[in-house]
Amino acid sequence: MPAFREGKVVRVLEERDDLTRAVVALGSEDVEVVGFPKMLGPLEAGDRVVVNTTGLDLGLGTGGVGFILWNLDGTAPPPELEGHIVKMRYTPWQTEVLSAEEREGPHHDALAETESIGGMPVVACSLHSQIAGVAAGIKAQQPDARVGYLMTDGASLPIAWSNLVRQLREVDLIDVTCTCGHAFGGDLEAVNVFSGLAALRSGAEMDVAVVAMGPGVVGTGTTLGHTALEQGQILDAVAALGGRGVACLRITFADPRDRHTGVSHHALTALRLVAHRPAIVAVPELTPEQNDVVAAQLEEARISDRHELRVVDGSPGLDLLRDKGVRPSSMGRSIDEVPELFGAACAAGRIAANLL
């Protein structure tokens, strides 16, 4: 069951159009909380608020903050009532959006009969943080390529929760965002992955796309109990729409868990068990020892039986990230601590750029 507590706003730390951060006194404890202005309205010091403390109580990493459910003293935002597609349906937080596909949407005419993305390269990731490397890998190879990011609902739902996306937009590594399923807040809204890809291609005229869930991948230590399995489904969707799918491997040698050492079991399972259509698997150039481990894992999982392996140097993308001042992290580890993880993403982006 979710946990809710009433508190009082001590001070507002940050105010953006899409996200507000504040400190709230919950009893004798001051905690950092997050609110979404379009759902919450304005927030001021002294306001009494109801906070969802589930993430705090569970000690979650990405979601380990309080989320404001309601401002008891403020004025709620007026309903936009712009669109007719409801996300987070049949929950107390359901909200309407104007989707790209609906009749009043910005790209309805372009999408009405669309069943193809016309060969667009699409990189599918299993970690949100790797979108930075993919985008940099693309732009390092093809600086003028227009890059779209499609965020699925496999993890966090509001795109505003991603500081990384905001940074990538600020330095022009991502040009247009689209949120699909129950994820919301992108430049474009879409009903599902298929229509989201079509919206980026036929509507927003993107050259290449990267697809990944928002921050907060779920894992249980079991073969099937993780949201990263969607990577295989995304690659199949890309193939069904006539696109060129590129798989970004999750590779790290800093994680103490055996199942995530080298190529994560998340990626191996998605490619071995879930993805039934052929895709290109980007294999980064690493140290000789790391290369041997990765090659052995891919061979044992028989990934090349179904997919095409391409070995690529991802260092140009890593250099571009550093030049742009973008410092992504994963599980608290920086780009310098796990260069293999982000190098794999940069390699995938470079391959996608070469497919243009």
N, C-alpha and C positions, 0 to 999 in steps of 0.2 A: 504494500500500500504506500502511496506517496505520503510524505510528511510535510505539513504546513505549520508555519508559526507566524504570529503577528509581531512586527517590530516597528521601529521608527527610523527614518532616514537621518543619518548624522551629517553626511555631506555627499555631494555629487562629484564623482571623480572625472567623468568623461561624458560628454553629450554629443552624439552624432544623430543623423537623421534616422539611422536604422538600429542604433544600439546605445544604451545608457549604462554606465557603470557607477555604482554608488556604494557607500558604506552604511550598513544598517545595524542598529543596536537590537540584538535579539536577547532579551534578558540582560545579563551582565556581560555579554560577549558582543564585540563588534565584528561583523563579517562582511566580506565583499560580495555584492550581488550584481546581477545583470537584469536589465529590462529591455523590452523591445517597444520603442515609442509608438509605432503604428498600432500596437495591440494594447498598450498601457496608457498612453497619453503623457503629458508633462509630469516631471518628478522634481520635487523641491525638498530642501532640508526641513525636517519637522513633520513631513507627511507620514501618516501611518500606512504601512503596507503589509500585505500578506505574502510571505516568501515560501516557495517550495524549497525545502532544505534536504531533499532526498540525496542529491549528489554530495552534499557536505556530510550527511550522516553515514553514507557508504564510503566516504574517502575516495571518490572517483578522481581520476587524473584530469582528463580534458573537461569533464563536466562537474568538477569538484568545486562549484560555487553555488550560491543561492540564486534562484530565479524568481523575480517578482511576478506574482500572479495578479495582484490587484492593488491599486492605490485607493485606500479608503477615504482620503481627503482630497484627491485631485479630481480633475475633469477628464473623463475618458475621451479618447479621440473620436471624432465623428466617423461613422461607417463610410468607407469609400464606395461600396456597392458598385464598383466599376465593372467587375466581371461576374460570371455565373458558375465558375468552377470552384468548388470548396475543397480546401486542403485541411488535413487533420480532421477528416470528416467524423461526425458523430462523437466528438469529444468536446469538453467545455471550451477548448481553444480553437475550434474550427473557424476558419477565416476564408473569405472569398478572394479570388484572384482573377485577373484578366489573362487567360491563357492564350498562347500564340495561335492555338488551333480554333478556338471558338469563333462564332460568326462575327462578333464584334472585335475580335482579337486583331493584333497588328499584322498578322501574316496568314489570315484565314485563306485568302485567295491563292496564295502560293502553296499552301499545304493541303488544300481541299482534296486533290487527287494524287498527292505525292506518295510514292512507294519506294523512292530511291534517294540516296545521298550522292549519287554520281561519282563513285570512286573516291570520296573524301577519306584521307587517312585519319584514323581515330586511334588514340592510345588509351587503353584501359588500365587503370591502376587499382591496387588493392589497399593503398594507403593515401589519405588526403594529402599528407605532406609532400608526396612525390609529384604532385601537379607542378610544383615550382621547378623541379628539374626537367620535367617534360617540356614545359613552356620555354625554359631557357635553352634546352637542346634544340627546339624548333627554331627559335629566334636567332641563335648563334649560327645556324646553317642557312636560314632563310629570313633575314631581318624584316622583310616586308610582308611575310605571311601573316594573315589574320587568324588569330587563335581564339577558339571558343572553348569555354569550360562548361561542361554539363555536370551538375552536382545531383547525385541520386539521393534517395532517402534511406540509404543503408546505415547512416549514423545520425549526426546532428541534422536537424531539419532547417533551421534558419541559416541562410548563407551569411548573414550578418555576424554570426558567431565566429567566422573564420577571419582572423587577422591576416592570415597568409593571402587570402584572395584579395583583400583590400590592398596589401603591399604590391601584389603582382599587377593589379590594375593601375596603381600609381606609377609604376615604372614601365608600363606598356608591354608587359610580357603576356598578359591576357587582355583581349580586346572586348569580348562579350561573354556574359555569363547567362546560364539557363538553369533553372531548378525544376526537377521533374518529380513525379510521384507526389509525396506529401512534403517534400522539401520546398521551401518558398523563399522569395526575396531576390531572385536573380533579375537581370535585365529583361529576361524572357521567362515566362512560366510555361510548363508543358505537362501534359497528363502522364506521359510515360517516357521511357528511354528512347523508344522508336521515334515518337513525335518530337522529342527533345533534340535528337540528332537532326531530324528533318528541319526543325525550326532554325537550328544553327546554320545548316547548309543552304536551304532554299529561302529561308526568311532573312536571316542576318548576313548571309553570303560569306560565311567563314570558309577559309581554305583548309583548315585542319582543326580537329577537336581533341580534347583530353577529357576523359570521363572518370570520375571517382566520387565516392561518397564524401560527405563532410567530415570534419574532425570527429574522432571517437569510434574507431572500428571496434566491433564486439567480437571477443573470442572466448572460448570455453575450454581450450585444450583438447577438444575432440576433433575428429576428422571433418565433420559436417557442421559443427556448431559455431560458425563464424560468418560475419557479413561479407567477408572478402570473397566468398564463393561467387558473388555477383560478377566478378571479373570475367568468369567464363560465360555467363549469360550475356554480358555486354558485348563480348567479342562475337558471339553468335548473332546478336542483333545487328551488329555492324555488317557482318557478312550477308545477312538476309536482306539488308538494304542496299547491297552493292557497294559497300565501302571497303577500305583496306584496314583490317584490324591489326594493331600492334600491341603486344602484351608487355607491360612493364613488370619486371621481376622485383619482388621484395627480397633484397639480399642484405644481410648484415652479419658481421663477425664479432659484434660487440654484445649481442644478446646472450645471457647465460643459459637460456632455455634451449635445449637441444632441437626442439621442433622448429625453432626460428633461426638456427645457425646455418650460415650459407644461404641457400634459397629456402625461404619460409615454406612450411607445409601449406600455408594458406594459398600461395601462388601455385605450388605443385598440384594441389588438389583441384583448384579451379581449372588448370590447363589439362590435367589428366582425366578428370572425371566429368567436368561440367561442360567445357567448351567442345562442341562436337564438330564445328566447322574449322577448317585450317586458318591459322593466323600466323603472323610473324612474331617470334619471341626475341626480344632484344636482350642480348647477352653482353654485358659491359666488359671491357678490358680491365682486369684487376692485376694484382700481383700474381706471379706464377703459382704460388701455393694456393691462393684463393681461386684462381682459374681452374685448378685441378679439382678442388672441392665442388665448385659449381658444375663443372662438366660431368663429374661422377653422379651428382644428384639428378641432373637432367637426363642422363643416360639410364639411371636406375628407374626413374619414373617413366621412361620411354616417351618423353615429350616430343622428340623428333619423329616419332611414328606418325603423328598427326599434324604437327606444326613445323614451320621452317625456323631454324635457329640462325640468327645473324649476330656475329660478334662485332661490336662497334666501340670506339673510344668515346666516352662521354665527357672528357675533360673540357672541350670548348664550352659546353653548357655550364659546367662548374665554374669556369672562369667568368662567364657572363653573370652568374648569380652573385659572385663576389664583387664584380665591377658595379653591379646595380645596388649593392648593399642589402640584398635579400638573404636572410640567414634562417632558412627553415630548420626545424628540428623534429625529431621523431622519438617518442618515448623519453623525452628529456635529453636526447643526445643530439648534439649540433652536427652541422654539415662537416665539420672538421673531425668529429669523433666517429662518424659513420659515412665517410666519403663513398663507400661502396653502395650504400643505399641510394644516395642521390645521384651518384654516377650512373647507376642502372637506369634511373629515370631520365637523365640527360641523354643516355644512349638511345632510349626509346624515342625521345623527341627528335633526335638526329635522324633516326631511321624514317620517322614520319615525314620529316622535312624533305628527305631524299625521294620520297614517293610522290611529291608534288610535281 
